[in-house]
Amino acid sequence: PGFKKGMGVAIVELGKTFETTLEQRCDPDFQRSVGAFGADSGMRATEIKRVEYLKRGVKVSGRGGVFKANIGKDAIPDGWLDDV
């Protein structure tokens, strides 16, 4: 799809957030999943259960970080609303 600057482009289902040890963060599989080396990553990790592109880009207000946004059902990928 034609995504542009300032658009929401994906939907993410988050799992549990948990504390980790430096030893856990030094595991190569963990490092690949978070894109950081052990000492460089934070002590808390949040499980990402699934991610998928939206059917179309959706204009969202410009703010950083993680936040909720109202997205029309017609933009949500198939299978994401089955549990709602």
GUFI-103112 format. One record per residue: chain; residue in one letter; residue number from 1; x, z, y of N, C-alpha, C in turn. Coordinates in Angstrom, 3 decimals. Atoms other than C-alpha are relative to their C-alpha. Layout:
! GUFI-103112
> dolo | kepa | vodo | n_px | n_pz | n_py | ca_px | ca_pz | ca_py | c_px | c_pz | c_py
> A | A | NUM | X | Z | Y | X | Z | Y | X | Z | Y
...
***
This chain:
! GUFI-103112
> dolo | kepa | vodo | n_px | n_pz | n_py | ca_px | ca_pz | ca_py | c_px | c_pz | c_py
> A | P | 1 | 0.834 | 0.000 | -1.206 | 0.000 | 0.000 | 0.000 | 0.870 | 0.000 | 1.257
> A | G | 2 | -0.735 | 0.055 | -1.249 | 1.044 | -0.492 | 3.605 | 0.004 | 1.330 | 0.731
> A | F | 3 | -0.102 | -1.291 | -0.658 | 2.116 | 2.960 | 4.701 | 0.778 | -0.142 | 1.299
> A | K | 4 | -0.654 | 0.025 | -1.296 | 3.135 | 3.559 | 8.314 | 0.376 | 1.420 | 0.414
> A | K | 5 | -0.412 | -1.289 | -0.546 | 4.739 | 6.360 | 10.291 | -1.235 | 0.811 | 0.399
> A | G | 6 | 1.102 | -0.884 | -0.367 | 2.436 | 9.361 | 10.754 | -1.145 | 0.032 | -0.994
> A | M | 7 | 1.060 | 0.022 | 1.006 | 0.441 | 8.812 | 7.567 | 0.331 | 0.907 | -1.173
> A | G | 8 | -0.123 | -0.669 | 1.283 | -0.146 | 11.005 | 4.571 | 0.038 | -1.082 | -1.055
> A | V | 9 | -0.162 | 1.078 | 0.973 | 0.975 | 8.946 | 1.590 | -0.157 | 0.446 | -1.447
> A | A | 10 | 0.046 | -0.471 | 1.387 | 0.743 | 11.175 | -1.491 | -0.788 | 1.291 | -0.106
> A | I | 11 | 0.685 | -1.243 | 0.320 | -1.137 | 14.002 | -3.118 | 0.871 | 0.753 | -1.008
> A | V | 12 | -0.860 | -0.835 | 0.838 | 0.642 | 16.904 | -4.821 | -0.819 | 1.159 | -0.550
> A | E | 13 | 0.594 | -1.192 | 0.600 | -0.617 | 19.514 | -7.254 | 1.127 | 1.000 | -0.235
> A | L | 14 | -1.024 | -1.027 | 0.122 | 1.425 | 22.697 | -6.963 | -0.392 | 1.033 | -1.034
> A | G | 15 | 0.202 | -1.071 | 0.976 | 1.827 | 25.332 | -9.639 | 0.437 | 1.327 | 0.589
> A | K | 16 | -0.417 | -1.338 | -0.405 | 3.222 | 28.835 | -9.491 | 1.295 | -0.052 | 0.808
> A | T | 17 | -1.265 | -0.228 | -0.693 | 5.907 | 29.970 | -7.075 | 0.620 | 1.229 | -0.640
> A | F | 18 | -0.649 | -1.109 | 0.681 | 8.460 | 32.215 | -8.698 | 1.421 | 0.182 | 0.518
> A | E | 19 | -1.370 | -0.283 | -0.390 | 11.773 | 33.882 | -7.967 | 0.946 | -0.452 | -1.101
> A | T | 20 | -0.997 | 0.469 | 0.956 | 14.890 | 32.501 | -9.610 | 1.303 | 0.761 | 0.208
> A | T | 21 | -1.337 | -0.590 | -0.104 | 18.348 | 33.808 | -10.299 | 0.998 | -1.118 | 0.300
> A | L | 22 | -1.045 | 0.996 | -0.243 | 21.555 | 32.063 | -9.298 | 0.348 | -0.721 | -1.296
> A | E | 23 | -0.292 | 0.611 | 1.303 | 22.190 | 31.445 | -12.994 | -1.022 | -1.097 | -0.317
> A | Q | 24 | 1.038 | 1.007 | 0.242 | 18.836 | 29.623 | -13.336 | 0.196 | -1.202 | 0.918
> A | R | 25 | -0.171 | 1.078 | -0.977 | 19.538 | 27.605 | -10.178 | 1.243 | -0.834 | -0.272
> A | C | 26 | -1.210 | 0.745 | 0.350 | 22.924 | 26.540 | -11.586 | -0.184 | -0.883 | -1.230
> A | D | 27 | 0.293 | 0.850 | 1.150 | 21.291 | 24.903 | -14.618 | -0.120 | -1.453 | 0.483
> A | P | 28 | 0.032 | 1.399 | -0.450 | 21.839 | 21.116 | -14.329 | -1.410 | -0.601 | 0.081
> A | D | 29 | 1.370 | 0.523 | -0.042 | 18.181 | 20.327 | -15.150 | -0.739 | 0.521 | 1.230
> A | F | 30 | 0.627 | -0.593 | -1.182 | 16.996 | 22.721 | -12.420 | 0.536 | -0.685 | 1.256
> A | Q | 31 | -0.616 | 0.619 | -1.176 | 19.456 | 21.224 | -9.925 | -0.535 | -1.414 | 0.221
> A | R | 32 | 0.548 | 1.355 | -0.130 | 18.200 | 17.696 | -10.627 | -1.444 | 0.042 | 0.475
> A | S | 33 | 1.419 | -0.050 | -0.364 | 14.581 | 18.775 | -10.245 | -0.220 | 0.401 | 1.455
> A | V | 34 | 0.162 | -0.421 | -1.394 | 15.121 | 20.349 | -6.815 | 0.915 | -0.751 | 0.948
> A | G | 35 | -0.900 | 0.783 | -0.834 | 17.879 | 18.056 | -5.553 | 0.995 | 0.836 | 0.780
> A | A | 36 | -0.979 | -0.865 | -0.664 | 20.244 | 20.904 | -4.661 | 0.813 | 0.728 | -1.054
> A | F | 37 | -0.838 | -0.767 | 0.898 | 23.099 | 22.785 | -6.246 | -0.378 | 1.473 | 0.090
> A | G | 38 | 0.413 | -1.387 | 0.152 | 22.583 | 26.388 | -7.373 | 0.038 | 0.864 | 1.238
> A | A | 39 | -0.141 | -0.888 | -1.152 | 23.942 | 28.304 | -4.392 | -0.666 | -0.571 | 1.244
> A | D | 40 | 0.609 | 0.639 | -1.166 | 22.416 | 25.785 | -1.952 | -1.521 | 0.059 | -0.003
> A | S | 41 | 1.456 | -0.045 | 0.069 | 18.838 | 26.178 | -3.160 | -0.476 | 1.432 | 0.185
> A | G | 42 | 0.560 | -1.326 | -0.275 | 16.579 | 29.077 | -2.261 | -0.313 | 0.768 | -1.262
> A | M | 43 | 0.255 | -0.858 | 1.153 | 15.751 | 32.000 | -4.495 | -1.407 | -0.167 | -0.556
> A | R | 44 | 1.358 | 0.245 | 0.490 | 12.100 | 30.922 | -4.812 | -0.155 | -1.488 | -0.307
> A | A | 45 | 0.280 | 1.382 | 0.394 | 10.914 | 27.768 | -6.558 | -1.497 | -0.132 | -0.246
> A | T | 46 | 1.408 | 0.279 | 0.253 | 7.447 | 26.215 | -6.705 | -0.089 | -1.172 | -0.961
> A | E | 47 | 0.204 | 1.037 | 1.005 | 6.410 | 24.217 | -9.725 | -0.827 | -1.136 | 0.598
> A | I | 48 | 0.775 | 1.174 | -0.383 | 5.247 | 20.679 | -8.943 | -0.572 | -0.581 | -1.283
> A | K | 49 | 0.647 | 0.442 | 1.228 | 2.699 | 19.736 | -11.580 | -0.158 | -1.513 | -0.059
> A | R | 50 | 0.129 | 1.456 | -0.030 | 2.012 | 16.150 | -10.497 | -0.025 | -0.487 | 1.447
> A | V | 51 | -0.050 | 0.659 | -1.304 | 2.441 | 13.753 | -7.580 | -0.448 | -1.447 | -0.201
> A | E | 52 | 0.412 | 1.393 | 0.092 | 0.815 | 10.393 | -6.922 | -0.269 | -0.541 | 1.407
> A | Y | 53 | 0.317 | 0.632 | -1.275 | 0.542 | 7.942 | -4.030 | -1.511 | -0.047 | 0.196
> A | L | 54 | 1.401 | 0.204 | -0.338 | -2.813 | 7.852 | -2.251 | -0.325 | -1.485 | -0.150
> A | K | 55 | 0.418 | 1.404 | 0.094 | -4.835 | 4.647 | -2.621 | 0.281 | -0.739 | 1.305
> A | R | 56 | -0.318 | 0.564 | -1.314 | -4.229 | 4.067 | 1.098 | 0.580 | 1.121 | 0.861
> A | G | 57 | -0.549 | -0.995 | -0.912 | -2.314 | 5.823 | 3.853 | -1.106 | 0.598 | 0.861
> A | V | 58 | 1.001 | -0.708 | -0.794 | -4.273 | 8.403 | 5.849 | 0.701 | 0.635 | 1.199
> A | K | 59 | -0.578 | -0.567 | -1.215 | -3.499 | 9.351 | 9.457 | -0.142 | 1.519 | -0.037
> A | V | 60 | 0.009 | -1.470 | -0.061 | -2.546 | 13.041 | 9.693 | 0.702 | 0.438 | 1.271
> A | S | 61 | -0.636 | -0.507 | -1.216 | -1.564 | 15.178 | 12.649 | 1.465 | 0.307 | -0.274
> A | G | 62 | -1.434 | -0.195 | 0.168 | 2.172 | 15.468 | 13.191 | 0.401 | 1.459 | 0.054
> A | R | 63 | -0.526 | -1.360 | 0.080 | 3.433 | 18.850 | 12.025 | 0.891 | 0.085 | -1.228
> A | G | 64 | -0.932 | -0.121 | 1.105 | 6.244 | 19.876 | 9.770 | -0.466 | 0.977 | -1.053
> A | G | 65 | 0.275 | -0.966 | 1.048 | 6.191 | 21.820 | 6.549 | -1.127 | -0.421 | -0.916
> A | V | 66 | 1.083 | 0.226 | 0.954 | 3.497 | 22.142 | 3.915 | -1.306 | 0.433 | 0.654
> A | F | 67 | 1.294 | -0.340 | -0.587 | -0.108 | 22.069 | 5.074 | -1.095 | -0.762 | -0.724
> A | K | 68 | 1.154 | 0.679 | 0.583 | -3.580 | 21.081 | 3.957 | -0.528 | -1.010 | 1.008
> A | A | 69 | 0.589 | 1.030 | -0.859 | -5.267 | 17.953 | 5.315 | -1.295 | -0.484 | -0.639
> A | N | 70 | 1.244 | 0.569 | 0.501 | -8.754 | 16.518 | 5.002 | 0.220 | -1.485 | -0.266
> A | I | 71 | -0.222 | 1.378 | 0.437 | -8.486 | 13.269 | 3.068 | -1.307 | -0.520 | -0.602
> A | G | 72 | 1.224 | 0.592 | 0.545 | -11.432 | 10.987 | 2.336 | 0.118 | -0.239 | -1.500
> A | K | 73 | -0.015 | 0.176 | 1.458 | -12.393 | 10.784 | -1.333 | 0.397 | -1.415 | -0.408
> A | D | 74 | -0.330 | 1.382 | 0.346 | -11.928 | 7.006 | -1.232 | 1.511 | -0.251 | -0.023
> A | A | 75 | -1.458 | 0.150 | 0.003 | -8.162 | 7.530 | -0.712 | 0.660 | 0.740 | -1.165
> A | I | 76 | -0.542 | -0.824 | 1.081 | -7.717 | 9.974 | -3.616 | 0.142 | -0.841 | -1.272
> A | P | 77 | -0.195 | 0.773 | 1.238 | -6.211 | 8.406 | -6.781 | -0.974 | 0.423 | -1.103
> A | D | 78 | 0.901 | -0.279 | 1.122 | -8.388 | 8.176 | -9.885 | 0.539 | 1.160 | -0.840
> A | G | 79 | -0.369 | -1.112 | 0.872 | -8.393 | 11.320 | -12.043 | 0.277 | 1.300 | 0.719
> A | W | 80 | -0.324 | -1.215 | -0.736 | -7.618 | 13.814 | -9.262 | -1.225 | 0.839 | 0.335
> A | L | 81 | 1.207 | -0.740 | -0.355 | -11.205 | 14.810 | -8.524 | -0.833 | 0.389 | -1.211
> A | D | 82 | 0.749 | -0.299 | 1.213 | -12.288 | 15.196 | -12.145 | -0.267 | 1.490 | -0.197
> A | D | 83 | 0.145 | -1.440 | 0.193 | -11.779 | 18.974 | -12.070 | -0.738 | 0.685 | 1.139
> A | V | 84 | 0.638 | -0.602 | -1.173 | -13.573 | 19.510 | -8.746 | -1.483 | 0.105 | -0.214
***
